[in-house]
Amino acid sequence: MRRREAADLAGSVTLGVWAAFCVLAAVAVGGRGAPLELDRDLLEWSLDHRPATALALARAVTATGTGVLPYALVVVAALVTGRTARQRLGAALFGLACLGTGQALRYAVMELARRPRPPYEDWATHASGWAFPSGHSTTAALTAGLLLVAVSLRAPRGRAVLWLLIGGWGAAVGLSRVYLGVHWFTDVAGGWLFAAGWLGVFLWVAARWLPGLFPVGGEPRPGAEEGSCGPRS
């Protein structure tokens, strides 16, 4: 697939994701932010299944979705993606810009939506601000998405295992927010859709206007001649 075709495909998928996010936002925020039946059912299930070990694990998982760790993982993704120092620097700036602006825009959307969180007495961890979309879910999903891009471009073997591990971590952070009672499930789903849409915007920009940012496996090395079959004797 040519780079322009990839950009067009990414743009189409991104528009679809944003449309889904807008629909979910209208449903979640409508009725003064009242939870859906699914939201209530999942919160009730969480309240009935909270042994001490599971709570400790959920708190540990949820802690990875905020703070310095997501930014450190984005830098790791950049180091994996780039082949030269310049490419690694460009990929790092790209990833950090994607994560940082995504968090800022998500916060602005949250302030506009102003959806209340679940009842305070059901919380099993600290939380602040409004509920929709979930900040931890957005941050973890954006970070996981950037890591998945890096793995897809550079990992020679074991991609499927890495995809499962990275995707599982991103999903687990979001689900831990529901389990700990500080978000409705629709808040988390909104965070996932928001992250997918924002990442799609950045990937569309990269595919269309930054062709050298993400080197694709199999591309000729700088200075290599097309059609060369190896070193000449």
C-alpha positions as CSV (number, residue, x, y, z in Angstrom):
1,M,0.0,0.0,0.0
2,R,1.4,3.4,-1.0
3,R,1.9,6.0,1.7
4,R,-0.9,8.3,0.3
5,E,-3.3,5.4,0.2
6,A,-2.4,4.5,3.8
7,A,-3.0,8.2,4.8
8,D,-6.4,8.1,3.2
9,L,-7.3,4.8,4.9
10,A,-6.2,6.2,8.2
11,G,-8.2,9.3,7.7
12,S,-11.4,7.4,6.9
13,V,-11.0,5.1,9.9
14,T,-10.3,8.1,12.1
15,L,-13.5,9.9,10.9
16,G,-15.5,6.8,11.8
17,V,-13.9,6.6,15.3
18,W,-14.7,10.3,16.0
19,A,-18.3,9.7,14.8
20,A,-18.6,6.8,17.3
21,F,-17.1,9.0,20.1
22,C,-19.6,11.8,19.4
23,V,-22.5,9.3,19.6
24,L,-21.2,7.8,22.8
25,A,-20.6,11.3,24.3
26,A,-24.2,12.3,23.4
27,V,-25.5,9.2,25.1
28,A,-23.2,9.4,28.2
29,V,-23.7,13.1,28.8
30,G,-27.4,13.3,27.9
31,G,-29.8,13.1,30.8
32,R,-27.4,15.1,33.0
33,G,-24.8,12.3,32.8
34,A,-27.0,9.6,34.3
35,P,-25.3,6.2,34.0
36,L,-26.6,3.6,31.6
37,E,-27.9,0.2,32.7
38,L,-24.6,-1.4,31.6
39,D,-22.7,1.2,33.8
40,R,-24.8,0.3,36.8
41,D,-24.5,-3.4,36.3
42,L,-20.7,-3.4,36.0
43,L,-20.3,-1.2,39.1
44,E,-22.6,-3.5,41.1
45,W,-20.6,-6.5,39.9
46,S,-17.3,-4.7,40.9
47,L,-18.7,-3.9,44.4
48,D,-19.6,-7.6,44.9
49,H,-16.2,-8.9,43.8
50,R,-13.5,-7.0,45.7
51,P,-11.2,-9.3,47.6
52,A,-8.1,-7.6,49.0
53,T,-5.7,-9.2,46.5
54,A,-7.8,-8.1,43.5
55,L,-8.1,-4.6,44.8
56,A,-4.3,-4.3,45.3
57,L,-3.7,-5.6,41.8
58,A,-6.2,-3.1,40.3
59,R,-4.6,-0.2,42.1
60,A,-1.2,-1.2,40.8
61,V,-2.5,-1.5,37.3
62,T,-4.4,1.8,37.4
63,A,-1.2,3.6,38.7
64,T,0.6,2.7,35.4
65,G,-1.9,4.8,33.4
66,T,-0.8,8.2,34.8
67,G,2.4,10.0,35.8
68,V,5.8,9.6,34.2
69,L,5.5,6.0,33.0
70,P,3.3,6.6,29.9
71,Y,5.8,9.3,28.7
72,A,8.7,7.0,29.4
73,L,7.0,4.2,27.3
74,V,6.4,6.7,24.5
75,V,10.2,7.4,24.4
76,V,10.9,3.7,24.4
77,A,8.5,3.4,21.4
78,A,10.5,6.1,19.6
79,L,13.8,4.4,20.3
80,V,12.4,1.2,18.8
81,T,10.9,2.9,15.8
82,G,13.8,5.1,14.7
83,R,16.9,3.7,12.8
84,T,19.0,6.8,13.2
85,A,19.4,9.4,15.9
86,R,17.4,11.9,13.9
87,Q,14.6,9.5,13.4
88,R,14.5,8.5,17.0
89,L,14.4,12.2,18.1
90,G,11.6,12.9,15.5
91,A,9.6,9.9,16.7
92,A,10.0,10.9,20.3
93,L,8.8,14.4,19.7
94,F,5.9,13.1,17.6
95,G,4.9,10.6,20.3
96,L,5.2,13.1,23.2
97,A,3.3,15.7,21.3
98,C,0.5,13.2,20.5
99,L,0.3,12.1,24.2
100,G,0.6,15.6,25.7
101,T,-1.9,17.3,23.3
102,G,-4.3,14.4,23.6
103,Q,-4.3,14.7,27.4
104,A,-4.9,18.4,27.2
105,L,-7.7,18.1,24.7
106,R,-9.3,15.2,26.7
107,Y,-9.3,17.5,29.8
108,A,-11.1,20.2,27.8
109,V,-13.7,17.7,26.6
110,M,-14.1,16.5,30.2
111,E,-14.8,20.1,31.4
112,L,-17.4,20.5,28.7
113,A,-19.1,17.2,29.4
114,R,-19.1,17.7,33.2
115,R,-20.4,14.1,33.8
116,P,-20.5,13.1,37.5
117,R,-18.5,10.1,38.7
118,P,-20.0,7.1,40.4
119,P,-21.0,7.7,44.1
120,Y,-18.0,8.5,46.3
121,E,-18.8,5.8,48.8
122,D,-18.1,3.2,46.0
123,W,-14.6,4.5,45.3
124,A,-11.6,2.2,46.1
125,T,-8.9,4.6,45.0
126,H,-8.4,8.4,44.6
127,A,-9.9,10.3,41.7
128,S,-10.4,13.9,40.8
129,G,-12.3,15.9,38.2
130,W,-15.3,14.9,36.0
131,A,-15.9,11.5,34.6
132,F,-16.2,11.6,30.8
133,P,-13.9,10.6,29.1
134,S,-11.7,8.7,31.5
135,G,-8.2,10.3,31.7
136,H,-6.3,7.1,32.7
137,S,-8.1,5.2,29.9
138,T,-7.2,7.8,27.4
139,T,-3.6,8.1,28.4
140,A,-3.0,4.3,28.5
141,A,-4.7,3.8,25.2
142,L,-2.7,6.5,23.5
143,T,0.5,5.1,24.9
144,A,-0.4,1.5,23.9
145,G,-1.3,2.7,20.4
146,L,2.1,4.3,20.0
147,L,3.8,1.2,21.3
148,L,1.8,-0.9,18.8
149,V,2.9,1.3,15.9
150,A,6.5,0.8,17.0
151,V,6.1,-3.0,17.3
152,S,4.3,-3.2,13.9
153,L,7.1,-1.3,12.2
154,R,10.1,-2.9,13.7
155,A,9.5,-6.1,15.7
156,P,10.9,-8.9,13.5
157,R,9.3,-11.8,15.5
158,G,6.8,-12.3,18.2
159,R,4.6,-9.4,17.1
160,A,1.3,-11.2,18.1
161,V,2.5,-11.7,21.6
162,L,3.7,-8.1,22.0
163,W,0.4,-6.9,20.5
164,L,-1.6,-8.9,23.1
165,L,0.6,-7.7,26.0
166,I,0.5,-4.1,25.0
167,G,-3.2,-4.1,24.1
168,G,-4.0,-6.0,27.2
169,W,-2.2,-3.5,29.4
170,G,-4.1,-0.6,27.8
171,A,-7.4,-2.3,28.3
172,A,-6.6,-3.3,31.8
173,V,-5.9,0.2,32.9
174,G,-9.3,1.3,31.7
175,L,-11.2,-1.6,33.2
176,S,-9.4,-1.1,36.5
177,R,-11.1,2.4,36.7
178,V,-14.5,0.7,36.5
179,Y,-13.5,-2.0,39.0
180,L,-12.2,0.6,41.5
181,G,-15.5,2.5,41.2
182,V,-14.2,5.8,40.0
183,H,-15.6,5.7,36.5
184,W,-18.6,4.3,34.6
185,F,-17.8,1.9,31.8
186,T,-19.0,4.4,29.2
187,D,-16.4,6.9,30.5
188,V,-13.7,4.3,29.8
189,A,-15.1,3.4,26.4
190,G,-15.1,7.1,25.6
191,G,-11.5,7.3,26.6
192,W,-10.6,4.5,24.3
193,L,-12.5,6.0,21.4
194,F,-11.0,9.4,22.1
195,A,-7.5,8.0,22.1
196,A,-8.0,6.0,18.9
197,G,-9.3,9.1,17.2
198,W,-6.5,11.4,18.3
199,L,-3.8,8.8,17.5
200,G,-5.5,8.4,14.1
201,V,-5.1,12.2,13.5
202,F,-1.4,12.1,14.2
203,L,-0.8,9.0,12.1
204,W,-2.7,10.6,9.2
205,V,-0.4,13.6,9.5
206,A,2.7,11.4,9.7
207,A,1.6,9.3,6.7
208,R,0.7,12.3,4.6
209,W,3.4,14.9,5.4
210,L,6.2,13.2,7.4
211,P,7.3,10.3,5.2
212,G,10.7,9.9,6.9
213,L,9.4,9.7,10.5
214,F,8.4,6.1,10.6
215,P,10.8,3.9,8.6
216,V,9.0,0.8,7.3
217,G,10.8,-2.6,7.4
218,G,12.0,-3.5,4.0
219,E,12.6,0.1,2.8
220,P,16.0,0.6,1.1
221,R,18.7,2.0,3.3
222,P,20.0,5.4,2.6
223,G,22.4,5.3,-0.3
224,A,21.3,1.8,-1.4
225,E,20.6,1.5,-5.1
226,E,17.4,0.1,-6.4
227,G,17.7,-3.3,-7.9
228,S,21.1,-4.0,-6.2
229,C,21.5,-7.7,-5.3
230,G,24.2,-7.3,-2.7
231,P,27.9,-6.3,-2.6
232,R,29.9,-6.6,-5.7
233,S,33.2,-8.4,-5.6
